[in-house]
């Protein structure tokens, strides 16, 4: 085998290895971004639920306070 053939074979193997690693890296980044988006959606959903509960609690407290003001002592 000549040097040029050996160099071409080595280059080909190196390019194949690089392409494989790049694909794995890209897949990892996509998976991490998907997880990040899922986590952000979960946080937004939980925040919405918390805010709705706080509003309901605030309204219930206001209603109880108004009821206490109306009743004579």
C-alpha positions in Angstrom: 0.0 0.0 0.0 1.4 3.4 -1.0 1.5 6.3 1.4 -1.2 8.2 -0.5 -3.5 5.2 -0.2 -2.8 4.8 3.4 -3.3 8.5 4.0 -6.6 8.4 2.1 -7.8 5.4 4.1 -6.8 7.1 7.4 -8.5 10.3 6.3 -11.6 8.4 5.4 -11.7 6.6 8.8 -11.1 9.9 10.6 -13.9 11.6 8.6 -16.3 8.8 9.4 -15.4 8.9 13.1 -15.8 12.7 13.1 -19.2 12.4 11.4 -20.4 9.8 13.9 -19.3 11.9 16.9 -20.9 15.0 15.4 -24.2 13.2 14.9 -24.1 11.9 18.5 -23.3 15.4 19.7 -26.2 16.9 17.7 -28.6 14.3 19.0 -27.4 15.0 22.6 -28.0 18.7 22.1 -31.4 18.1 20.6 -32.4 15.9 23.6 -31.1 18.5 26.1 -33.0 21.3 24.4 -36.2 19.1 24.4 -35.7 18.4 28.1 -35.2 22.2 28.7 -38.4 23.0 26.9 -40.4 20.3 28.7 -39.1 21.7 32.1 -40.0 25.3 31.1 -43.5 24.1 30.1 -43.8 22.3 33.4 -42.7 25.4 35.4 -45.1 27.6 33.5 -48.0 25.2 34.1 -47.2 25.0 37.8 -46.8 28.8 38.1 -50.2 29.2 36.5 -51.8 26.8 38.9 -50.1 28.5 41.8 -51.3 31.9 40.7 -54.8 30.7 40.2 -54.8 29.1 43.7 -53.5 32.3 45.2 -56.2 34.3 43.5 -58.9 31.9 44.7 -57.5 32.1 48.2 -57.5 35.9 48.1 -61.1 36.0 46.9 -62.1 33.5 49.6 -60.4 35.6 52.3 -62.0 38.8 50.9 -65.4 37.1 51.0 -64.9 35.8 54.6 -63.8 39.3 55.6 -66.8 40.9 54.0 -69.1 38.3 55.7 -67.5 39.1 59.1 -68.1 42.8 58.6 -71.7 42.3 57.8 -72.5 40.2 60.9 -73.2 42.2 64.0 -71.1 41.8 67.1 
